């Protein structure tokens, strides 16, 4: 089963219920070499589900002093596709290794954004 690291709205119960039909359980972890920035969301569905116009977004820094805390969730392949559908075009899904050594998917800023 895929692992997904969330540092933002995918940790919200309402967002999980809207996208996966269940509350996810996970474990705390962190990601080095990234900083959290912000983007404004205009997608009506995402605004409705998250209740927020400003969302966090990972930006690669390459600096291991930069560290982002979050939660790792075990999800199904179908749920990963649903998460892809939820995230707006500003995000790209990529594979990363967390501080614990866990390998998982993350959503980060496109290289040009």
N, C-alpha and C positions, 0 to 999 in steps of 0.2 A: 504494500500500500504506500502511496506517496506521502511524504512529509511536507508540510507547508509552514513556513515561519511567518507569523503575523506580528506586526508592530503597530497596527492601526485599527481601522474599522472592522476588519474581519474578526477581531476579538470581541466585538459587541454581540450580545445574544440576539438582538433584533435582526442584525445583518445575517447572522448564522441561520436563524430560523427562516428568513426570507429566501436565502440562497440554497440552503442544504436541507431544510425541513427538520433540523435537529440542532441541539446545543452541542458544540464540540467540547471535548476535554483535551487538555494538552499539558505540556510542561514548559516551565520558564527556561529561557536560554538567551543568548545574545549573539550579535553579529559584529565582528570587527571590520574596520576598513570602510565603513559607511557612516554618513551623517544623515539625520532626518531633516528634510526641508518641508515645505508646504506647497500645495497646489490648490487652486480653486476649482471645484467641481461644478459643472453645468448640466450634466446628465440628470434628467428628471428622476429616473428610476433610482439611481445611486443616491441622489439627494433625499428622496423619500425613504429609502431603506436605512440610510445612515443617520439621517437627521442633521447632517453637517455639510456646510458648503466648503469648508477648508479641511482638506485631508492631508495627513502626513505622507511623505514620499521619500524613499531611500535614495541617497545620492552617493555614488562611489567616490571615496576620497583616497583610498589606498594607504591611508595612515592607520596603523594598528592601534594608535591611541584613541581613535574614534570608535565608539562602541554603541550599538543600539540594542536595547532590551526588548524582548517580546515573548511570544508563546509559540511553541511548535505543536502543530496539530497533525494527527494521522487521519487522512481522508481517503476516500475512494478516487479512482480515476474519473468517475462521473462528477464527483464533487470538485475535483481539480478543474475540469472543463467548466463547471458552473462558476468557479472563482475567476477563471479567465474571462467569462462573460460579464461578471460584475465589475472587474477593474477596467477603468477607462483607458483610452489609447496612450495617455501619458506614461503608463506603466508597462514594463516588459517583464515577463517571467523568465528568471534565470536560475541556474543551479548554484548553490553556495555551501560553504562549510562553516558551521557555527562554532562558537568558542568551545563548546563541549566536544567538538569533533563530528557532530551529527551533520550529515549531508541532507540538504532539503532544497525545496523550491522557495524563492523569494520573489516579491514584486518590487522592482526598483525603477528609477527614472530612466527613460530612454537616454542614450548617450548624448544626444543633442539638446535635451531639455534641461 
